[in-house]
Amino acid sequence: MLFPGTEMHLITFFFVVIEMVMFLYQMIYYLSRPRDKSRLWYLILLVLLLGYNITGGLFPDPAIPIPIVVQNIIAYGTGFTMASFFPYYFYKAFNLKRLRFHALYGIFLFLILPFFLFFVIGYSINKDLGWTRRYGVIIPFLYSISLVWALTKAVLIKYREDKSKAELKEIFAVYLAVIPWASMTLLSYFNASQALEVSITNGGFLVITVLFIRRTVRESRQEYDELQELNSTLTEKVKERTRKLEELNEQKTHTFVNLAHETKTPLTLISNYLEEYIDKYGETTELTVIRKNIDKLTKDISNFFDLERYSKGFDVYNHDQVTDFSELLNDNLVLFRHYASHRQVSISSDITPDLHVKADPDAINRIVNNLVENAIRYSRENSRIHVSLRVGEEDLLHFSVQDEGMGIPRNMQQKIFEPYFQIYTAKKSSQGMGLGLPIVRQIVDGLAGKITVESNPDKKTGTTMKVSLPIYQAGINEEAAIYAVHQHTRLYPETFQVEDSPFDEQHQTLMIVEDNLAMLQYLTRKLSTQYNIIVALNGQEALKKIREATILPHLIISDVMMDKVDGYKFASILSEDARYNHIPFIFLSAKYTSDDRLQGLQLGAIDFIRKPFRIPELSQKIASILENAERQRKVLLNSAFSALKNLGQIPPPPSTPVDPVPENVPAPAARVGSRFEQNCQRYHLTSREIDIARLICEGHKYKDIGTTLFISEKTVTKHVQNIFEKVAIRNKVQLINKLEAGDD
């Protein structure tokens, strides 16, 4: 039974439809996993089988406008091509290494070559398909027997390596697939019907398909098991790594706690002796700075200890007390108003009287101090802060602090309650440790309260921090706990002003950029005896002063973490401006990781000095940098004037430190003042030799000397040889000793 209008049998058509569906399905899988080579080989076999079925079913057909000879050649050609791929498929898909010769060479010699000789050439000449079919399949038939024998040996060898039941089933299935393939020559010889030939050959393919699906399922299960095992192993490794990290973190925390604990005793002694000294001799600006910073350090250590106690589940406060929140808040605001007024910030309040809470007064004090102090710290000048305490719903009191500062982005409004998180870390250095608000939240949570943040910088500046706590109705005989409001030195306004020092043309000029007024005043006081000082509180102010200055600074010393424009940005702007990129730059910062230091040096900084530092060390580094810069300036001037002199363009100016003369003429003794120059004159060095000797003493290489003096490295080497001969030395160390120290 044929498909209407064609010579294709319905059985052939049925196989074609099934195989096309299988091809599309397997192609989707292959595209999702293109590295799956076994699926690729299966797809190739499937395509070749489709070509064999379609051409074998349609050809020969007199109704098709193609010569019958050509149709027969195409039909038999697809069959031979499909049959030739079978050995290669078994060789690759089942890893039968013994079939390598047949897969790579045998098919060309015993299948493809006979096809061309008999079916392409012979049949095209004699037009006798019967004769071609009888003699053209003899060699392929003998080869198929040889291949079956080779396949048997290859299978036996593989079975010896793996005698599992699954492997035995696979070997049996391979034979079932090979038998139809081997019988193709017999079917062609006896001119079997299309239905019989297609059924046998496609039956073998169905066996291969079953083998392929079985192998795919097995590999998928194996991959799944391996992934499960890998996932389990990885989970165990993650748990082990997490455990080790937790232990390491615990050790670090324990070490930090011990260090902080050991610090409390020295701090207590320093603080008490300082108070005694102030009581006895009076307070000075310097002592106020010391006391303020001791108090800040003490506060940070106390915050750290309290947070650690909270994390361990210990109680920090005794909440079995009654606190008059209204009275405590009023008393604190007296001090805060005084502090805020010096920063041009006003504080208004709306406080409902006689509101009590069941809490330790020190805990409430801490809540008030943290929220109000933060509001003052981050408020801009000439702004207002509103503090309110009122009764809300459900017997709750609401304590809120509203400022007009820069605000807190929504994505950070929960992070500010995490330990050590600092929202403005990248911009400002004068902050704490990021422990205040986490402790406030711990206190509020312990009192069954709630703390919220209201801020939207995109629409409006300012932030409102709101704390809600249960109101406590005190009994008739129940009195509020006694509390104390302390004048903390950290609230003392910084009344001193730091200004540029008076200009002295005999001194070189330094610019100091530091946002901590106490540090800025200290550096100015220590360095202004030797240098002119230009001060700035941030990079923006420093840039403005540099651009307006009539005399540029000889050296810039800058902090890293500052508001508006930080130290890195400041240095980057200067390095990109040809007017200022020659100014030496030193970073002075508490940030001192290798990445911080590398970033600073990449921006062109000469040094990165870590806080805390010793002022003698800083002074010596400043002096060395300025002296080296002056040396380089003199060398460049002398070199430039020497070059112009030799070219005959201009004479050297009278004020030149060293009068350049022709290269081979000794420098006059009257023009030489320093020990180095006196020694150069003593050994009769020429001006060019003096320039080279000076650069050698400064540590420059011959190549760098040549670049600086606009001469070749070979010329530098020749001059150095002459210098060594005149001074009677053999190396650079001896040269430095002779010229700078004057050793004989």
C-alpha positions in Angstrom: 0.0 0.0 0.0 1.5 3.2 -1.2 1.1 6.8 0.0 -1.2 8.6 -2.4 0.6 10.1 -5.4 4.0 8.6 -4.6 6.0 5.3 -4.7 6.4 5.5 -0.9 5.0 2.7 1.1 2.8 3.6 4.1 5.2 1.8 6.4 8.0 3.9 5.1 5.9 7.0 5.6 5.0 6.0 9.2 8.7 5.6 10.0 9.5 9.0 8.4 6.9 10.8 10.5 8.1 9.1 13.8 11.7 9.9 13.0 11.0 13.5 12.2 9.2 14.0 15.5 12.1 12.3 17.3 14.6 14.5 15.4 12.8 17.7 16.6 12.6 16.5 20.2 16.3 15.5 20.3 17.4 18.7 18.6 15.8 20.7 21.4 17.7 18.7 24.0 20.9 19.1 22.1 20.5 22.9 21.8 20.1 23.1 25.5 23.2 20.9 26.1 25.5 21.4 23.0 28.4 19.7 24.7 26.5 16.4 24.7 28.4 14.6 21.9 26.5 11.3 22.1 23.3 13.2 21.3 25.0 14.9 18.3 26.1 11.5 16.9 22.5 10.2 17.4 21.1 13.2 15.6 23.5 12.7 12.6 22.4 9.0 12.4 18.8 10.1 12.6 19.2 12.6 9.7 21.0 10.0 7.5 18.2 7.5 8.2 15.5 10.0 7.3 17.4 10.7 4.0 17.6 6.9 3.4 13.8 6.4 4.1 12.6 9.4 2.0 14.8 8.8 -1.0 14.3 5.0 -0.9 10.6 5.5 -0.6 10.2 8.1 -3.4 12.8 6.8 -5.9 12.6 5.5 -8.6 9.4 7.2 -9.8 8.8 7.9 -13.5 6.5 10.8 -12.5 9.4 12.7 -11.0 11.3 14.8 -13.6 14.7 13.3 -12.8 16.4 10.6 -14.8 15.7 7.1 -13.4 19.5 6.4 -13.3 20.1 9.5 -11.2 17.1 8.6 -8.9 18.6 5.1 -8.3 22.1 6.5 -7.6 20.6 8.9 -5.1 18.5 6.2 -3.4 21.4 3.7 -3.1 23.8 6.6 -2.2 21.7 7.5 0.9 21.6 3.9 1.9 25.4 3.4 1.6 26.0 6.8 3.5 23.7 5.7 6.3 25.3 2.3 6.5 28.8 3.9 6.5 28.0 5.9 9.6 26.9 2.9 11.6 30.5 1.7 12.5 31.5 5.2 13.5 28.4 5.6 15.7 29.2 2.3 17.6 32.8 3.3 17.9 31.9 6.7 19.5 28.7 6.1 21.3 29.7 2.8 23.0 33.5 3.6 23.3 34.5 0.5 21.3 38.1 1.3 20.7 38.7 -1.9 18.6 36.5 -0.5 15.9 38.7 2.5 15.2 40.1 1.2 11.9 36.6 0.3 10.6 35.1 3.6 11.7 37.8 5.8 10.2 39.2 3.8 7.2 37.2 0.6 6.5 34.0 2.4 5.6 35.8 4.4 2.8 37.6 1.3 1.4 34.8 -1.2 1.5 31.6 0.8 1.4 32.1 4.2 -0.2 34.6 3.1 -2.8 32.5 0.1 -4.1 29.5 2.4 -4.3 31.3 4.8 -6.6 32.8 2.1 -8.7 29.6 0.1 -9.3 26.7 2.4 -8.7 28.0 5.7 -9.8 30.4 4.7 -12.6 29.3 1.2 -13.6 25.6 1.8 -13.5 25.9 5.1 -15.3 27.6 3.3 -18.2 25.6 0.0 -18.5 22.3 1.2 -17.1 21.8 -2.3 -15.8 20.6 -2.0 -12.1 20.3 -5.8 -11.7 23.9 -6.4 -12.6 25.1 -3.4 -10.5 23.1 -4.7 -7.5 24.4 -8.3 -7.8 28.1 -7.4 -8.0 28.1 -4.1 -6.2 27.2 -5.5 -2.8 29.7 -8.4 -2.7 32.5 -6.3 -1.2 30.2 -4.6 1.3 28.7 -8.0 2.3 32.2 -9.4 3.0 33.1 -6.2 4.9 29.9 -6.5 7.0 30.9 -10.0 8.1 34.4 -8.7 9.0 32.9 -5.8 10.9 30.5 -8.1 12.9 33.6 -10.2 13.9 35.5 -7.1 14.9 32.5 -5.9 16.8 32.3 -9.2 18.6 35.9 -9.0 19.8 35.5 -5.4 20.9 32.4 -6.2 22.8 34.0 -9.2 24.5 37.0 -7.1 25.6 34.7 -4.4 27.0 32.6 -7.1 28.8 35.7 -8.5 30.5 36.4 -5.0 31.9 32.8 -4.6 33.2 30.8 -7.8 33.9 27.8 -6.1 35.2 24.3 -7.2 34.2 23.6 -3.8 32.7 26.6 -4.0 30.5 25.6 -7.5 29.3 22.1 -6.2 28.4 23.7 -3.4 26.4 26.0 -5.8 24.5 23.0 -8.0 23.6 21.1 -4.9 22.3 24.1 -3.8 20.2 24.0 -7.2 18.4 20.3 -6.7 17.8 21.0 -3.3 16.2 24.0 -4.6 14.1 22.1 -7.6 12.5 19.7 -5.4 10.5 22.6 -3.3 9.4 24.6 -6.3 8.2 21.6 -7.7 6.3 21.2 -4.6 4.2 23.5 -6.0 1.5 21.5 -9.2 1.3 18.2 -7.2 1.1 19.7 -5.3 -1.8 21.1 -8.4 -3.5 17.7 -10.1 -3.5 15.9 -6.9 -4.3 13.6 -7.1 -1.3 10.4 -5.2 -1.2 10.4 -1.6 0.2 8.2 -2.5 3.1 10.5 -5.4 4.2 13.7 -3.4 3.7 12.4 -0.4 5.6 11.0 -2.5 8.4 14.3 -4.4 9.0 16.6 -1.3 8.8 14.4 0.9 10.9 13.9 -1.9 13.4 17.6 -1.8 14.0 17.4 1.9 14.4 14.7 1.5 17.0 17.0 -0.8 19.0 19.7 1.9 18.8 17.1 4.4 20.0 16.2 2.3 23.0 19.9 1.9 23.8 20.4 5.7 23.5 17.4 6.5 25.7 18.5 3.9 28.2 22.1 5.3 28.3 20.8 8.9 28.5 18.5 8.0 31.5 21.4 6.2 33.2 23.8 9.1 32.7 21.1 11.6 33.9 20.7 9.6 37.1 24.4 9.4 37.5 24.7 13.1 37.1 21.9 13.7 39.5 23.5 11.4 42.1 26.9 13.2 41.6 25.2 16.6 41.9 23.5 15.4 45.1 26.7 14.1 46.5 28.5 17.3 45.4 25.8 19.4 47.0 26.0 17.4 50.2 29.8 17.7 50.2 29.6 21.4 49.5 27.0 21.9 52.2 29.3 20.1 54.7 32.2 22.2 53.6 30.1 25.4 53.9 29.0 24.4 57.4 32.6 23.6 58.3 33.9 26.8 56.9 31.1 28.7 58.6 32.0 27.1 61.9 35.6 28.0 61.5 34.7 31.6 60.6 32.5 31.8 63.6 35.2 30.5 65.8 37.7 32.9 64.2 35.2 35.8 64.6 34.7 34.7 68.2 38.4 34.7 68.8 38.8 38.1 67.3 35.9 39.5 69.3 37.3 37.9 72.5 40.7 39.5 71.7 39.0 42.8 71.0 37.0 42.6 74.2 40.2 41.8 76.2 42.0 44.7 74.5 39.2 47.1 75.2 39.0 45.8 78.8 42.7 46.4 79.3 42.3 49.9 77.8 39.7 50.9 80.4 42.1 51.0 83.3 44.7 53.2 81.6 41.8 55.5 80.5 40.5 55.7 84.0 43.9 56.7 85.3 44.5 59.2 82.6 41.1 60.8 83.0 41.4 61.1 86.8 44.9 62.4 86.8 43.8 64.9 84.1 40.9 66.1 86.2 43.2 66.5 89.2 45.7 68.5 87.1 42.9 70.7 85.7 41.6 71.3 89.2 45.0 72.2 90.5 46.5 74.3 87.6 43.4 75.3 85.6 42.1 74.3 82.2 43.7 75.2 78.8 42.7 74.7 75.3 45.0 71.8 74.9 43.7 70.1 78.1 40.1 70.6 76.8 41.0 68.8 73.6 42.6 66.0 75.6 39.6 65.6 77.9 37.2 65.7 75.0 39.0 62.9 73.1 39.4 60.8 76.3 35.7 61.1 76.9 35.0 60.0 73.2 37.3 57.0 73.5 35.7 56.0 76.8 32.2 56.3 75.3 33.2 54.2 72.3 34.6 51.5 74.6 31.5 51.5 76.8 29.3 51.2 73.7 31.3 48.2 72.5 31.1 46.5 75.8 27.3 47.1 76.1 26.7 45.8 72.6 28.7 42.6 73.3 26.7 42.1 76.5 23.4 42.5 74.5 24.7 40.0 71.9 25.5 37.5 74.6 22.0 37.9 76.1 23.1 39.7 79.3 21.1 42.5 80.9 22.8 45.9 80.7 20.2 47.9 82.6 17.9 47.4 85.6 14.4 48.3 84.3 12.7 47.6 87.6 12.6 51.4 88.1 10.3 54.3 87.2 11.7 57.1 85.1 10.1 60.5 84.6 10.8 60.8 80.9 9.4 64.3 80.6 11.7 65.7 83.4 14.8 63.8 82.1 14.3 65.1 78.6 13.9 68.7 79.7 17.1 68.6 81.7 19.0 67.1 78.8 17.8 69.7 76.4 19.2 72.5 78.5 22.7 71.2 77.7 21.9 70.4 74.1 20.6 73.8 73.4 23.8 75.4 74.6 25.8 73.0 72.4 23.6 73.5 69.3 23.7 77.3 69.5 27.4 77.3 68.8 26.7 75.4 65.6 23.9 77.8 64.6 21.3 75.2 65.2 18.2 75.9 67.2 16.2 73.4 69.2 12.5 73.7 69.9 10.5 71.3 72.0 6.9 70.2 72.8 7.0 68.0 75.9 4.0 66.7 77.7 4.7 66.7 81.4 4.6 63.8 83.9 5.0 61.0 81.4 6.6 58.0 83.1 8.1 54.7 81.8 9.1 51.5 83.6 12.8 51.7 82.7 16.3 52.4 84.0 16.9 56.2 83.8 20.4 55.6 82.4 18.8 53.7 79.5 16.3 56.5 78.7 19.2 59.0 79.0 21.1 57.0 76.4 18.1 57.0 74.0 17.8 60.8 74.4 21.5 61.5 74.1 22.0 59.4 71.0 19.0 60.7 69.0 19.5 64.4 69.8 23.2 64.3 69.4 23.0 62.6 66.0 20.4 65.3 64.9 22.8 68.1 65.9 25.8 66.4 64.4 24.2 66.0 60.9 22.2 69.2 60.8 23.4 72.0 58.6 24.0 75.5 59.9 21.0 77.8 60.6 18.7 74.9 60.7 16.2 73.7 63.4 15.6 70.6 65.4 12.2 69.8 67.0 12.0 67.5 69.9 8.6 66.3 71.1 7.2 63.9 73.7 3.5 63.3 73.7 0.9 60.7 74.4 -0.2 58.4 71.6 -2.7 55.6 71.1 -2.8 52.4 73.0 -1.1 53.9 76.1 2.1 54.6 74.3 4.3 57.7 74.5 6.0 58.9 71.4 9.4 60.6 71.6 10.5 62.1 68.3 13.5 64.1 67.1 13.1 65.9 63.8 16.0 67.6 62.0 16.7 69.4 58.7 19.8 67.5 57.8 20.7 65.6 54.6 18.3 62.7 55.3 18.7 59.0 55.2 18.1 57.0 52.0 15.3 54.4 52.3 17.6 51.5 51.5 19.8 52.4 54.5 17.0 53.1 57.1 17.3 49.6 58.5 21.0 49.3 58.1 21.7 52.2 60.5 20.6 49.9 63.3 23.2 47.3 62.4 26.4 47.3 64.5 29.4 49.2 63.0 27.4 50.6 60.1 28.1 54.2 59.3 26.1 55.9 56.6 28.6 58.6 55.9 31.8 56.7 56.3 33.1 57.6 52.9 32.7 61.3 53.4 33.4 62.1 57.0 36.0 61.0 59.5 34.8 62.6 62.7 32.3 59.8 63.6 32.0 57.1 66.2 32.1 53.4 65.7 28.5 53.0 64.5 27.3 51.5 67.8 24.9 54.2 69.2 21.8 53.4 67.2 22.2 49.6 67.5 22.3 50.0 71.3 19.2 52.3 71.2 17.3 49.6 69.3 18.4 47.0 71.8 17.1 49.2 74.7 13.8 50.0 72.9 13.2 46.3 72.1 14.0 45.3 75.7 11.2 47.8 76.8 8.7 46.3 74.4 8.9 49.5 72.3 9.5 50.4 68.7 11.9 52.8 66.9 11.1 54.0 63.4 12.8 56.3 60.8 11.0 58.8 58.6 13.1 60.2 55.8 12.9 60.7 52.1 15.9 62.7 50.8 14.5 62.6 47.2 11.5 64.8 48.2 12.5 66.6 51.3 15.6 67.1 53.5 15.6 66.0 57.1 15.0 62.9 59.2 12.5 62.1 62.0 13.5 59.4 64.5 10.6 58.2 66.6 10.6 56.0 69.7 7.4 54.5 71.1 7.3 53.1 74.6 4.5 51.9 76.9 3.4 54.5 79.4 3.7 53.5 83.1 1.1 54.8 85.6 3.1 55.4 88.8 1.4 54.5 92.1 0.7 57.0 94.9 3.7 56.0 96.9 5.9 55.2 93.9 8.6 57.8 93.1 10.6 58.2 90.0 14.2 57.1 90.2 17.0 59.6 90.7 19.1 60.3 87.7 22.0 62.5 86.8 22.5 64.6 83.6 26.3 64.9 83.0 28.1 67.6 81.0 30.0 65.3 78.6 33.1 66.9 77.1 32.1 65.6 73.7 29.2 68.2 73.8 31.7 71.1 74.4 31.5 73.4 71.4 34.7 73.8 69.5 35.1 77.5 70.0 38.6 77.8 68.6 39.1 78.9 65.0 42.0 77.8 62.8 43.2 80.3 60.2 46.0 80.6 57.7 49.3 81.6 59.4 50.8 85.0 58.5 52.8 84.8 55.3 56.6 84.9 55.6 58.5 85.0 52.3 61.5 83.4 53.9 59.4 80.2 54.6 58.0 77.6 52.3 54.2 77.1 52.3 52.2 74.0 53.4 48.5 73.4 52.9 46.9 71.2 55.6 43.4 69.8 54.7 41.8 68.2 57.8 38.1 68.2 58.9 38.9 67.7 62.6 39.4 71.1 64.1 41.4 69.9 67.0 43.8 68.0 64.7 44.0 71.0 62.3 44.8 73.4 65.1 47.5 71.0 66.5 49.3 70.6 63.1 49.1 74.3 62.4 50.5 75.2 65.8 53.4 72.7 65.4 54.3 73.5 61.8 53.7 77.2 61.6 57.1 78.0 63.3 58.9 76.6 60.2 56.4 77.1 57.3 53.6 79.2 56.1 50.3 77.3 56.7 47.2 77.4 54.5 44.3 75.5 56.2 41.1 73.9 54.8 38.4 71.8 56.3 37.7 69.7 53.2 38.8 69.2 49.6 36.3 71.7 48.2 37.6 74.5 50.4 41.2 73.5 49.6 40.6 73.6 45.9 39.0 77.1 46.2 42.0 78.4 48.2 44.6 76.9 45.7 42.8 78.5 42.7 42.7 81.9 44.4 46.2 81.7 45.8 48.9 84.1 44.5 51.6 81.7 45.8 51.0 77.9 45.5 51.9 75.6 48.4 55.1 73.7 48.2 53.5 70.6 49.8 49.9 69.5 50.6 49.0 67.3 53.6 45.5 66.0 53.4 43.1 63.7 55.4 41.2 61.1 53.4 37.7 60.9 54.9 36.2 64.4 54.6 32.8 65.9 53.8 32.0 67.5 50.4 35.2 66.5 48.6 37.3 63.7 50.2 41.1 63.4 50.0 41.2 60.9 47.1 38.9 63.1 45.0 40.9 66.2 45.9 44.2 64.5 44.9 42.6 63.3 41.7 41.5 66.8 40.7 44.9 68.2 41.3 46.7 65.4 39.4 44.6 66.2 36.3 45.4 69.9 36.3 48.7 70.9 34.8 48.9 74.0 37.0 48.9 72.0 40.2 50.0 68.4 39.5 53.6 69.2 40.4 52.8 69.9 44.1 53.9 67.0 46.3 51.1 65.3 48.2 51.0 63.5 51.6 47.9 61.6 52.9 47.4 61.6 56.6 44.6 59.2 57.6 43.4 56.6 60.0 42.6 54.4 57.0 45.7 52.4 56.3 44.8 49.1 54.6 47.0 48.0 51.7 44.2 49.0 49.3 43.9 52.5 50.8 47.6 53.0 50.6 47.8 51.7 47.0 44.9 54.0 46.0 46.7 57.0 47.5 50.0 56.2 45.9 48.3 55.6 42.5 46.9 59.2 42.7 50.5 60.5 42.9 50.9 60.9 46.7 54.5 60.7 47.9 53.6 59.1 51.2 50.6 57.8 53.2 51.1 58.4 56.9 49.0 56.5 59.3 47.3 58.0 62.4 48.3 58.0 65.2 51.7 59.5 64.2 54.6 61.3 65.9 55.0 64.9 65.0 58.9 64.7 64.8 58.5 61.9 62.2 56.0 64.0 60.2 58.2 67.1 60.4 61.2 65.1 59.2 59.3 63.7 56.2 58.1 67.2 55.3 61.6 68.6 55.4 63.0 65.7 53.4 60.3 66.0 50.7 60.8 69.8 50.4 64.5 69.5 50.3 64.4 66.8 47.6 61.9 68.9 45.6 64.3 71.9 45.8 67.2 69.8 44.6 65.2 68.6 41.6 64.2 72.1 40.8 67.8 73.3 40.9 68.9 70.4 38.7 66.2 71.1 36.1 67.0 74.8 36.1 70.8 74.2 35.8 70.2 71.7 33.0 67.8 73.9 31.1 70.2 76.9 31.3 73.2 74.8 30.4 71.3 73.5 27.3 70.3 77.0 26.3 73.8 78.3 27.0 75.4 75.6 24.8 72.9 76.4 22.0 73.9 80.1 22.4 70.3 81.3 22.8 70.3 83.1 26.2 72.9 83.8 29.0 72.1 82.4 32.5 70.5 84.9 34.9 72.6 86.4 37.6 70.5 84.8 40.4 71.1 81.2 39.2 72.3 79.1 42.1 75.0 77.4 40.1 76.5 79.3 37.1 76.5 76.9 34.2 79.6 76.9 32.2 80.8 74.8 29.2 80.9 71.2 29.9 84.6 70.7 30.0 85.5 73.9 32.0 85.8 73.5 35.8 83.2 75.4 37.9 84.6 78.6 39.6 85.2 78.3 43.3 83.6 81.6 44.0 80.2 80.3 42.8 80.2 77.2 45.0 78.7 77.4 48.5 77.6 74.0 49.8 79.9 71.2 51.0 78.8 69.1 48.0 79.7 71.9 45.6 82.9 72.6 47.4 84.0 69.0 47.0 83.0 69.0 43.4 85.3 72.0 42.9 88.0 70.3 44.9 88.1 67.4 42.4 87.8 69.8 39.4 84.5 68.5 38.1 82.8 70.2 35.2 79.3 71.6 35.4 77.9 68.7 33.6 79.7 66.3 35.8 78.4 68.2 38.9 74.8 67.8 37.6 75.4 64.0 37.1 77.1 63.6 40.5 74.2 65.4 42.2 71.6 63.1 40.6 73.7 60.0 41.5 73.8 61.1 45.1 70.0 61.5 45.0 69.7 57.8 44.0 68.7 58.2 40.3 69.6 55.5 37.7 71.8 56.3 34.7 68.7 56.1 32.4 66.7 58.6 34.5 69.8 60.9 34.7 70.0 60.9 30.9 66.3 61.6 30.6 66.5 64.5 33.1 69.6 66.1 31.4 68.5 65.3 27.8 71.6 63.2 27.0 72.0 59.5 26.2 72.6 56.8 28.8 75.9 56.0 27.1 77.0 59.6 27.6 76.1 59.5 31.2 78.2 56.3 31.7 81.2 58.1 30.1 80.9 61.1 32.4 80.5 58.7 35.4 83.8 57.1 34.4 85.5 60.5 34.3 84.0 61.4 37.7 85.3 58.1 39.2 88.8 58.8 37.9 88.9 62.4 39.1 87.6 61.5 42.6 89.7 58.3 42.7 86.8 55.9 43.7 85.2 52.7 42.3 81.5 52.8 43.2 78.5 55.1 43.9 78.7 54.6 47.7 82.3 55.9 47.8 81.3 58.8 45.5 78.5 59.9 47.9 80.9 59.7 50.9 83.5 61.7 49.1 81.2 64.5 47.8 78.6 64.8 50.5 80.6 63.9 53.6 84.0 65.0 52.4 85.7 61.7 53.4 89.3 61.4 52.2 
